[in-house]
Amino acid sequence: MHFDLFYELAVPAFAQRTESQVFAETLEEIALADELGFRTVWLTEHHFMPEYSHSSAPDLFLAAAAQRTSRIRLGHAIVPLPYHHPLHVAERAATLDILSGGRLELGFGRGFSPKEYSTFGVATEESRSRVDESVEILKMAFTATGPITFQGRHFAFEDVTVLPRVRQKPHPPLWMAAVSPESFALAARLGIGVLAGPFKPWFMIKEDIRRYRAAFSAHHGNDPGRKPKVAMTVGIFCLPDHEAARQAARINITWFYQELLRLTAPVLTELQSGYEYYQKFGNLRALLRRTINLPLLEYLGMVVAGDPAHCRKKLATYADAGVDHLLCAVGAGASQTHLTREALALLACDVLPAFAPCASS
């Protein structure tokens, strides 16, 4: 199991950190993670979410991180494809792939925010068909050696040469955000990795992983060029002092999940065309809003907090169930950077070695 990092670039008011400070400190943390042997750093893309996420241009942020690192891979997770023209996505992804020396991992999905959809003028019922066309265009743009042409419901163009070209061949690794069983099934059919979490409980994701791997095998057999990959986001805080780690998580990671569940409430409680599956989470979301705390989050498999021995024991559950990449939201919420850096170093020294002979492999 590889250990990755996950950031939202949160700027909560109670932490009294400016955007500039959060950006600078996060870049320093990523540089440290590069030295410590973490596999990938992932940044999501969100818009209009004050305090919770100021990561509206993750490709620019990752380009800055690329210049401060040499080994760690750079994950854009996710690009909400319905809001973007796929040719713009292809151009910017290729630019980042070149600037990073071929270290880009590209995740895509539909997004979940009604405000983003309405502001960008996209109908939610078009989200699946837009993603389908966009993925087809992205693959064409990444692999073409000359001009490409496309005629679809949402996008149409003729004889366009997409530049620059990606450095990785045939293209950067592709990942798909998956929450509904249908999304896991689609990712399996496409032969790409899945990005799970962070607001879906572990007992559900565990079943999704089983079905995804079975479907992947059914579609692709033993094709050596296609292997199932599962990445899951978990809030993690590890310190030498067990209670100190849990206290930090109670403040910062609990805030992170409170905000996440508040922001996802519209898709969890309202019937959104194309998002009917989310209604199954309605009662669970209401429960979390009333009683959200660290023990409950741990029970649901969303958070791990404690000393190295505790973290190793809890994280083994994910490895045993087939999680290939654990996206560690160490800096979730308002964690002070000196504590985050201490937690990163401790994870690298006392936790990662239990799951791989070499953390940087």
C-alpha positions as CSV (number, residue, x, y, z in Angstrom):
1,M,0.0,0.0,0.0
2,H,1.4,3.4,-1.0
3,F,1.0,6.4,1.2
4,D,0.0,9.6,-0.5
5,L,-1.1,13.0,0.8
6,F,-4.4,14.8,0.3
7,Y,-5.0,18.6,0.6
8,E,-8.0,20.9,0.3
9,L,-6.0,24.0,1.1
10,A,-8.4,24.8,4.0
11,V,-8.2,28.3,5.5
12,P,-10.5,28.2,8.6
13,A,-11.0,31.4,10.4
14,F,-10.3,30.0,13.9
15,A,-6.8,28.9,12.8
16,Q,-5.8,32.5,12.1
17,R,-3.7,31.7,9.0
18,T,-3.9,33.7,5.8
19,E,-4.3,32.1,2.4
20,S,-0.7,33.1,1.6
21,Q,0.5,31.4,4.8
22,V,-1.5,28.2,4.1
23,F,-0.2,28.0,0.5
24,A,3.4,28.6,1.5
25,E,3.3,26.1,4.4
26,T,1.6,23.5,2.3
27,L,4.3,23.7,-0.4
28,E,6.9,23.3,2.4
29,E,5.1,20.2,3.7
30,I,5.0,18.7,0.2
31,A,8.7,19.3,-0.2
32,L,9.3,17.5,3.1
33,A,7.0,14.6,2.0
34,D,9.1,14.3,-1.2
35,E,12.2,13.8,1.0
36,L,10.4,11.4,3.2
37,G,9.3,9.1,0.4
38,F,5.5,9.7,0.1
39,R,4.3,8.5,-3.2
40,T,1.9,11.2,-4.5
41,V,0.4,14.5,-3.3
42,W,-3.2,15.0,-4.4
43,L,-5.1,18.4,-4.6
44,T,-8.8,18.6,-5.3
45,E,-10.6,21.3,-7.2
46,H,-13.4,23.1,-5.5
47,H,-15.0,26.5,-6.0
48,F,-16.9,29.0,-3.8
49,M,-16.2,27.1,-0.5
50,P,-14.8,29.7,1.9
51,E,-12.6,28.2,4.7
52,Y,-13.1,24.6,3.7
53,S,-11.3,24.6,0.4
54,H,-9.4,27.4,-1.4
55,S,-8.1,25.0,-4.0
56,S,-9.7,26.4,-7.1
57,A,-6.7,26.1,-9.3
58,P,-4.8,23.0,-8.2
59,D,-2.9,22.6,-11.5
60,L,-1.2,25.9,-10.8
61,F,-0.4,24.9,-7.2
62,L,0.9,21.6,-8.3
63,A,3.1,23.3,-10.9
64,A,4.7,25.3,-8.1
65,A,5.1,22.0,-6.1
66,A,6.8,20.4,-9.1
67,Q,9.6,23.0,-8.9
68,R,10.2,22.2,-5.2
69,T,10.3,18.4,-5.5
70,S,11.9,15.7,-7.6
71,R,10.2,12.4,-6.9
72,I,6.8,12.8,-5.4
73,R,4.0,12.4,-8.0
74,L,1.5,15.1,-8.5
75,G,-2.2,14.2,-8.4
76,H,-5.0,16.4,-9.6
77,A,-8.0,14.8,-7.9
78,I,-10.3,15.6,-9.2
79,V,-10.9,17.7,-12.3
80,P,-14.7,18.2,-12.3
81,L,-15.1,17.6,-16.1
82,P,-18.6,19.0,-16.5
83,Y,-17.3,22.5,-15.7
84,H,-14.5,22.5,-18.2
85,H,-13.9,22.1,-21.9
86,P,-11.9,18.9,-22.3
87,L,-9.3,20.4,-24.7
88,H,-8.5,23.0,-22.0
89,V,-8.1,20.2,-19.5
90,A,-5.8,18.3,-21.9
91,E,-3.6,21.3,-22.5
92,R,-3.2,22.2,-18.9
93,A,-2.6,18.6,-17.9
94,A,0.1,18.2,-20.5
95,T,1.8,21.4,-19.4
96,L,1.9,20.1,-15.8
97,D,3.2,16.7,-16.9
98,I,6.1,18.4,-18.7
99,L,6.9,20.8,-15.9
100,S,7.0,18.0,-13.4
101,G,9.1,15.7,-15.6
102,G,6.3,13.3,-16.2
103,R,4.9,13.0,-12.6
104,L,1.2,13.8,-13.2
105,E,-1.6,11.6,-12.0
106,L,-5.0,12.9,-13.4
107,G,-8.2,12.2,-11.6
108,F,-11.6,13.2,-13.0
109,G,-15.2,13.2,-11.9
110,R,-18.6,14.9,-12.0
111,G,-18.2,17.2,-8.9
112,F,-21.0,17.4,-6.3
113,S,-21.7,21.1,-5.7
114,P,-25.1,22.5,-6.9
115,K,-23.6,26.0,-6.6
116,E,-20.7,25.1,-8.9
117,Y,-23.2,23.6,-11.4
118,S,-25.5,26.6,-11.4
119,T,-22.7,29.2,-11.4
120,F,-20.9,27.6,-14.3
121,G,-24.2,27.1,-16.2
122,V,-24.2,23.3,-16.4
123,A,-27.2,21.1,-15.9
124,T,-26.6,18.2,-13.4
125,E,-28.6,15.8,-15.7
126,E,-25.9,16.4,-18.3
127,S,-23.0,15.5,-16.0
128,R,-22.6,11.8,-17.0
129,S,-22.8,12.4,-20.7
130,R,-20.4,15.4,-20.5
131,V,-17.9,13.2,-18.6
132,D,-18.2,10.4,-21.1
133,E,-17.5,12.7,-24.0
134,S,-14.7,14.5,-22.1
135,V,-12.9,11.3,-21.3
136,E,-13.0,10.2,-24.9
137,I,-11.6,13.6,-26.0
138,L,-8.9,13.5,-23.4
139,K,-7.6,10.2,-24.5
140,M,-7.7,11.3,-28.1
141,A,-5.8,14.5,-27.2
142,F,-3.2,12.7,-25.2
143,T,-2.4,9.9,-27.7
144,A,-2.8,11.7,-31.1
145,T,0.2,12.5,-33.2
146,G,-1.7,15.0,-35.3
147,P,-4.9,16.9,-35.5
148,I,-8.1,15.4,-34.0
149,T,-11.7,15.7,-34.8
150,F,-14.8,15.1,-32.6
151,Q,-18.5,15.4,-33.1
152,G,-20.7,14.8,-30.0
153,R,-23.7,16.1,-28.1
154,H,-21.7,18.6,-26.0
155,F,-18.5,19.1,-27.9
156,A,-17.6,19.4,-31.6
157,F,-14.4,20.4,-33.3
158,E,-12.5,19.6,-36.5
159,D,-8.8,19.2,-37.2
160,V,-7.4,20.8,-34.0
161,T,-3.8,20.1,-32.9
162,V,-3.7,19.9,-29.1
163,L,-0.4,21.2,-27.7
164,P,1.7,20.7,-25.7
165,R,1.8,16.9,-25.7
166,V,2.0,14.8,-22.5
167,R,5.4,13.5,-21.5
168,Q,4.1,10.2,-20.2
169,K,3.1,7.7,-22.8
170,P,0.5,6.9,-23.8
171,H,-0.8,9.3,-21.2
172,P,-0.6,10.1,-17.5
173,P,-2.3,7.6,-15.2
174,L,-6.1,8.2,-15.1
175,W,-8.3,8.0,-12.0
176,M,-12.0,8.4,-11.6
177,A,-13.8,9.7,-8.5
178,A,-16.2,7.0,-7.5
179,V,-19.1,7.2,-4.9
180,S,-22.0,5.3,-6.4
181,P,-21.7,1.6,-7.4
182,E,-22.3,2.7,-11.0
183,S,-19.1,4.8,-10.9
184,F,-17.0,2.0,-9.6
185,A,-18.4,-0.2,-12.4
186,L,-17.7,2.4,-15.0
187,A,-14.1,2.8,-13.8
188,A,-13.6,-1.0,-14.0
189,R,-15.0,-1.0,-17.6
190,L,-12.7,1.8,-18.6
191,G,-9.7,0.1,-17.0
192,I,-8.7,3.0,-14.7
193,G,-8.2,3.6,-11.0
194,V,-10.8,4.7,-8.5
195,L,-10.6,7.5,-6.0
196,A,-12.9,6.8,-3.0
197,G,-13.9,8.9,0.0
198,P,-13.7,10.9,2.0
199,F,-17.3,11.2,3.0
200,K,-18.4,7.7,2.4
201,P,-18.1,5.2,5.3
202,W,-15.6,2.4,5.1
203,F,-18.0,-0.4,5.4
204,M,-19.6,0.8,2.1
205,I,-16.3,1.4,0.3
206,K,-15.0,-2.0,1.3
207,E,-17.9,-3.6,-0.6
208,D,-17.3,-1.2,-3.5
209,I,-13.7,-2.3,-3.7
210,R,-14.7,-6.0,-3.9
211,R,-17.1,-5.3,-6.7
212,Y,-14.7,-3.0,-8.6
213,R,-11.9,-5.6,-8.6
214,A,-14.3,-8.4,-9.7
215,A,-15.7,-6.2,-12.5
216,F,-12.2,-5.1,-13.5
217,S,-11.1,-8.8,-13.8
218,A,-14.2,-9.6,-15.8
219,H,-13.5,-6.8,-18.3
220,H,-9.7,-7.0,-18.6
221,G,-8.7,-10.5,-17.4
222,N,-5.0,-10.8,-16.9
223,D,-4.1,-7.9,-19.3
224,P,-0.6,-6.8,-17.9
225,G,-1.2,-3.3,-19.2
226,R,-4.3,-2.8,-17.0
227,K,-4.4,-3.3,-13.3
228,P,-7.1,-2.2,-10.8
229,K,-6.0,0.6,-8.5
230,V,-7.9,1.8,-5.5
231,A,-7.1,5.1,-3.7
232,M,-9.0,6.1,-0.6
233,T,-8.9,9.4,1.4
234,V,-8.6,9.1,5.2
235,G,-8.1,11.8,7.8
236,I,-4.8,10.8,9.7
237,F,-2.9,12.3,12.5
238,C,0.0,10.5,14.1
239,L,2.2,11.8,16.9
240,P,4.5,10.0,19.5
241,D,2.0,11.0,22.2
242,H,-1.3,9.1,21.6
243,E,-3.5,11.6,23.4
244,A,-1.8,14.6,21.7
245,A,-2.5,13.1,18.3
246,R,-6.1,12.5,19.2
247,Q,-6.5,16.0,20.6
248,A,-5.2,17.5,17.4
249,A,-7.6,15.4,15.4
250,R,-10.5,16.3,17.6
251,I,-10.0,20.0,16.7
252,N,-8.8,19.9,13.1
253,I,-9.9,16.7,11.4
254,T,-13.3,16.8,13.1
255,W,-13.8,20.4,11.8
256,F,-12.8,19.1,8.3
257,Y,-15.5,16.4,8.3
258,Q,-18.1,18.8,9.8
259,E,-17.6,21.2,6.9
260,L,-17.4,18.4,4.3
261,L,-20.8,17.0,5.4
262,R,-22.3,20.4,5.6
263,L,-21.2,21.1,2.0
264,T,-22.4,17.7,0.7
265,A,-25.8,18.1,2.4
266,P,-27.6,19.2,-0.8
267,V,-26.6,16.1,-2.7
268,L,-27.3,13.9,0.3
269,T,-30.8,15.2,1.1
270,E,-32.2,16.7,-2.1
271,L,-33.2,14.7,-5.2
272,Q,-30.7,15.9,-7.8
273,S,-31.2,14.6,-11.3
274,G,-28.3,12.2,-12.1
275,Y,-27.5,11.8,-8.4
276,E,-30.3,9.6,-7.1
277,Y,-27.9,7.2,-5.5
278,Y,-26.8,9.8,-2.9
279,Q,-30.3,9.6,-1.3
280,K,-29.3,6.4,0.3
281,F,-26.9,8.4,2.5
282,G,-29.6,10.7,3.8
283,N,-30.2,9.2,7.3
284,L,-26.5,8.6,7.8
285,R,-25.7,12.2,7.0
286,A,-28.3,13.4,9.5
287,L,-26.7,11.1,12.1
288,L,-23.3,12.5,11.5
289,R,-24.5,16.1,11.7
290,R,-26.0,15.5,15.1
291,T,-23.3,13.5,16.7
292,I,-20.1,14.0,14.7
293,N,-17.0,13.4,16.9
294,L,-13.7,11.6,16.7
295,P,-14.9,8.2,18.0
296,L,-17.8,8.1,15.5
297,L,-15.5,9.1,12.6
298,E,-13.1,6.3,13.6
299,Y,-16.0,3.8,13.8
300,L,-17.0,4.8,10.3
301,G,-13.4,4.3,9.0
302,M,-13.0,7.9,8.0
303,V,-10.3,8.9,10.5
304,V,-7.2,7.3,12.2
305,A,-5.5,9.2,15.0
306,G,-3.0,8.2,17.6
307,D,0.5,7.0,18.2
308,P,2.4,4.9,15.6
309,A,1.3,1.5,17.0
310,H,-2.3,2.5,16.9
311,C,-2.0,3.9,13.4
312,R,-0.3,0.7,12.1
313,K,-3.1,-1.4,13.5
314,K,-5.9,0.7,12.1
315,L,-4.3,1.2,8.6
316,A,-3.8,-2.6,8.2
317,T,-7.5,-2.8,7.7
318,Y,-7.4,-0.8,4.5
319,A,-4.4,-2.6,3.1
320,D,-6.0,-6.0,3.8
321,A,-9.1,-5.0,1.9
322,G,-7.2,-4.0,-1.2
323,V,-6.5,-0.2,-0.9
324,D,-3.5,0.5,-3.1
325,H,-3.1,4.2,-2.3
326,L,-4.0,5.7,1.1
327,L,-4.5,9.4,0.6
328,C,-3.6,10.8,4.0
329,A,-5.3,14.0,4.9
330,V,-2.7,14.9,7.5
331,G,-3.1,18.6,7.0
332,A,-6.9,18.5,7.0
333,G,-8.5,21.4,8.7
334,A,-6.4,23.8,10.7
335,S,-3.4,21.7,11.8
336,Q,-0.5,23.9,12.7
337,T,2.3,23.2,10.2
338,H,4.9,22.2,12.8
339,L,2.5,19.4,14.0
340,T,1.8,18.4,10.5
341,R,5.4,18.1,9.7
342,E,6.0,16.1,12.8
343,A,3.2,13.8,11.9
344,L,4.6,13.3,8.3
345,A,8.0,12.4,9.6
346,L,6.6,10.0,12.1
347,L,4.4,8.3,9.5
348,A,7.4,7.9,7.2
349,C,9.7,6.5,9.9
350,D,7.4,4.4,12.0
351,V,4.3,3.5,10.0
352,L,5.0,3.4,6.2
353,P,7.8,0.7,6.6
354,A,5.2,-1.7,8.0
355,F,3.4,-1.7,4.6
356,A,6.2,-1.6,2.1
357,P,9.9,-2.4,2.2
358,C,10.7,1.1,0.9
359,A,8.3,4.0,1.2
360,S,9.5,5.5,-2.1
361,S,9.1,2.3,-4.2
